[in-house]
């Protein structure tokens, strides 16, 4: 990232929430934080809006030992986006029983 004069990289923080299949489990999505975790770099997610009633986030990833700068950047992005909403429960989908 230093070679390109970047403070951080941004990506969607996973897709919106999905329904879990009680018999087969989740849909196999690889979390967007995996590359940073494998590299040992800091990452964080900030609220970025919603799809319908489900929240979505923006994932920020920084270079090695850039935790403090990343937290500062994340706070600035979160203030600018102003996307945080109080959580609330949605109705369950289907009966929830495995078939």
Secondary structure as GFF3:
##gff-version 3
##sequence-region A 1 99
A	DSSP	three_ten_helix	2	4	.	.	.	ID=ss1
A	DSSP	beta_strand	9	12	.	.	.	ID=ss2
A	DSSP	alpha_helix	34	39	.	.	.	ID=ss3
A	DSSP	beta_strand	43	51	.	.	.	ID=ss4
A	DSSP	beta_strand	54	61	.	.	.	ID=ss5
A	DSSP	alpha_helix	67	81	.	.	.	ID=ss6
###
